[in-house]
Amino acid sequence: MRKAVTVCGYILAVFLAGPALADAPKRVVSSDWQISQAWAAARATLPTALGATEKRYGWFSPSLALKVALPVEDPDVQAEMIWVDRIRRNGTMFEARLAGYPHHMPAMRMGDTVGFFYDQIADWAVQAVDGRFYGYYTTRVLIKSMDPERAAKYQATLVNNPLPPGWRFNPEK
């Protein structure tokens, strides 16, 4: 079954797989081509980001954050895009802490633990040694439409190249 849903101003194509996973988005695609391209770039580099930050017992580095599509009960939204941190792999799923305030999940609060599948991940971010961030592909797109003052504040938190030196797919090696 395929549904189109609106999430934070974007339309997502949500692919569902059977009744057991009926509420879990299986792939995220935006109607905004720039966001869709950002998600595609983030997902192309996601295996490298996860591989570089995975530690012991399924835990990932605390410097890693992921943007995930979580199902919601709101029939007008059906999925919320939200950043998570304190990530742990648990079998075929991941568990993480909500790093932001959910808008469409009234029973959830920032800091609550959620579960999700790999296919629900839309973006990633890793903090560099200097405190700025790699990744944040969607943020890099959204900066272009912000007022200059706000854009400058966000831009200052990002490393120019979204990939750390030496990572696979990095054109600036």
WOUR-V833789 format. One record per helix or strand of 2 or more residues. SS is the DSSP state (H for helix, E for strand). FROM is the first residue (numbers start at 1). LEN is the number of residues. Records with the same first field share a line. If there is no record, write none. Layout:
BEGIN
SS->FROM-LEN + FROM-LEN
END
This chain:
BEGIN
E->2-6 + 10-6 + 59-2 + 64-8 + 79-12 + 93-6 + 113-5 + 121-7 + 133-3
H->19-3 + 33-21 + 118-3 + 137-9 + 148-8
END
